[in-house]
């Protein structure tokens, strides 16, 4: 199905990120909270299902469930079961701490794949970053691979002086477990703002090094991100959103906040569109769909060429 959602800059929208909660059992000091100041309100299972159904009717084909930590919701398996028949792919970002018991049920419910936050393998650094231990996370990653939630992508936010020396260790680990390592640029957003100057680490030299070590480099359609197929069998993807006009020019996402507003851009919180409140108020279908179109019309690349 071809999406009917195209923003004023000609970017088709085929991907929806739904924040299910702002709660999390970890406490990463740089978390961007999906660019959201959570009210504590959360969507019901029925509301998530209706959102995805409406989105699919407009041409959305992919849904990513985010948070907070989606797995803290007791109804997470039911949410996945309800929405997976409606779109081509349902994926999830997670800290993996509950995947040991949930990877199998989530796969059975229709979850296609997971992105797991893994910024370090050093127990001391891990506790410093998250306030938790590594064991539940690495066990969860292994369970995700075992149950076929592939590709299991390991999201490493690279931070100067904290984990930038561990990139090769994470590359080796990702290859050993059968995952894909995503090196993510530290973002100047939410809790990351006050730490940006201290911890931002330039990934351009890292990419240059990866290119030398690769047999093949593939440019993904989304954000024109590059995936490096290393000669040792590892796969590494690099995500550089900061001050990157190319990244914004190829964005195909729209977001729903955990309290039910449509969010046009991760980096902005001043142009939300009320959405779930329309459902709760009994608004007609065309008005609810109109909110989708309004949110799309507000999309503009945050980073642009001068």
PyMOL commands that set and color helices and strands:
alter all, ss='L'
color gray80, all
select helices_A, chain A and resi 33-35+45-57+70-72+76-86+99-109+123-130+135-146+164-177+190-199+204-212+222-224+245-249+276-280+285-297
alter helices_A, ss='H'
color red, helices_A
select strands_A, chain A and resi 15-19+62-66+89-94+113-117+153-158+180-185+214-219+226-230+235-239+253-256+261-263+273-274
alter strands_A, ss='S'
color yellow, strands_A
deselect
rebuild
show_as cartoon
